[in-house]
Each structure stands twice: as C-alpha cells, then as structure tokens.
Amino acid sequence: MPPSQPARPRPCPDDLTRPYWQAASQHRLIVMSCSSCGQFRHPPRSTCERCGSGRYRWEQLSGEGRVWSFVVDHRNLIAGFDGPYVVALVNPVETGDDVRIVSNVVGCAGGDVYVGMRVKITWEDVGDGLCLPQFTPADPLPGGGGLA
C-alpha cells in the first residue's frame, strides 16, 4: 500500500474572514474596504491601517491582477502540495498597492511566471464548499508556454 499523501492545509474561517470564504465558494473575489478612508485591506482585519477605523464594507473585485512577487517551490516545503508549484503575491488591479493576495499561479510552468505578469482568477474546489482563489496567465505565454 503506497504511503498516504498528507492533507493540504485548509483555511479556518472565523467571524472576520467568513464573508471572504463564503464569496469564494460562489467564485467571487471580495476584499475589505475602509468605510472611512477607502483603504483596501486584505487579509481581513478589524481596523484600518491608515485611519484606525473599524468600519468597513466588502468590495467585489474583477479577479484580474499582476504578479507582484513569487517563488517556485521545488522542495515541497508545505505538506500536501505537489511540486514544483508557484506561490505568488498577486496585486488586484482595483486596489492599487493596498492589497496583495497570497495564492498560486497555475496553468503554466514556474519558469514562465515573472514579476508584473498579468493574471486572472480561477477557482479550485477543494471540497466541503471551500474554493481557493488561484491565478492563471491572462496573456498567451511567449513560445506557447506549457506546464511543468
């Protein structure tokens, strides 16, 4: 019998993050926006970093963005992930520099990912109504790209 693969880590929604994960289960990307000064904030937190207000609203985003930074994990440092895989900070187009979403870039080889790359959201259903935001290249890759 082959050894079992460790389970991937799963988010644990709490009262503050539950709306984000509920929207994700509907394939919608939302982030908090301060009702007082308009600053976007992600991950969700109870007060605004800019003005200290506890008032906020949820804003729906398009799911388009750019890779701000990334790393290709070849060593499978996190149990449950098959490598190599790309962990990226994605800056949604609507949020200026306020938000960077930690996610994966999928649908291409790690060597095809670059800082500034345009990406668009896709969703990974991991069961029990939980969907994870992932990102794919928004433009054709030079030379056709391809999976690793």
Secondary structure, 3 states (H helix, E strand, C coil): CCCCCCCCCCCCCCCCCHHHHHHHHCCCEEEEEECCCCCEECCCCCCCCCCCCCCEEEEEECCEEEEEEEEEECCCCCCCCCCCEEEEEEEEHHHCCCCCEEEEECCCCHHHCCCCCEEEEEEEEEECCEEEEEEEECCCCHHHCCCC
